[in-house]
């Protein structure tokens, strides 16, 4: 085993860890977004939990955040909550920071 092989393996391990952390941050963020939107729609605790899970699932439709944004704007508008895409994007930014902070504290 050469020093180069060890270094390559270390980079691969770090990349895998970083990718896993990013996945966990995004999933946590989406759950927090679902809870935020449910609060805006005045859902019950049971409905909030189910809705948060549906937001996490919505993120698997396509790459990026557009699928989540579409779902949130559509659902909030259907519930007569006055919201625009800009407000949802701001919530995404805020919840991303919160999700990362929560995960860093739990490790």
Secondary structure as UniProt FT lines:
FT   HELIX           3..40
FT   TURN            41..42
FT   HELIX           45..58
FT   TURN            59..60
FT   HELIX           66..78
FT   TURN            79..80
FT   HELIX           85..106
//
